[in-house]
Amino acid sequence: DAKTTQPPSMDCAEGRAANLPCNHSTISGNEYVYWYRQIHSQGPQYIIHGLKNNETNEMASLIITEDRKSSTLILPHATLRDTAVYYCIVRGLQGAQKLVFGQGTRLTINP
Amino acid sequence: DTAVSQTPKYLVTQMGNDKSIKCEQNLGHDTMYWYKQDSKKFLKIMFSYNNKELIINETVPNRFSPKSPDKAHLNLHINSLELGDSAVYFCASSIGQGVHSPLHFGNGTRLTVT
């Protein structure tokens, strides 16, 4: 499975858009990009996933570059409750549930 | 509330003891998992069950034995606990096993072995 690289930490002002980058330069054609987040003392929470098209749901938007080597998770109007560790994970069709969470990005939303 | 619930939330025990962690989901999902988050915060899968059948077993010591009495429950029994077993254990469930089946996690059981 493709490895992912994320910045260890980021800050964002409350009410602004938070843009979290992820590099996955070795991604293969049938691998999906997933985003989860983990708020302190809670279990991971699914946010969004995609293959090659941009995706949007009630929580966030996922922008995947045309070459699929990187992606950006966008939280359009960050709130203090969005402070969490955000994980970018790449998985293929086989073993899609064997998610391996790396270090992620610790996003802090500041008032 | 619909959720994945684990008990206990905290578990402190001594080396050599046997302990169990229970997990229940009322989401109607047919696949359940145990994940382990170590001290470095890496989260990795241990087991997965689909309709009470074991489908993933990720080179976990055989001191760890999952048991699924029905598809809404997946318990984790650990024999002869060791210091290195100290971690946070997360139960999760999903509606299926495909790429479009996100995992729903419980809030974890923090196990401390002394």
Interface residues (C-beta under 8 A of the other chain):
Chain A: Y32 Y34 Y36 S41 Q42 G43 P44 Q45 Y46 H49 V85 R91 L93 G95 A96 Q97 K98 L99 V100 F101 G102 Q103 G104
Chain B: V4 T31 Y33 Y35 Q37 K41 F42 L43 K44 I45 S48 I56 E58 F90 A92 S94 Q97 G98 V99 H100 S101 P102 L103 H104 F105 G106 N107 G108
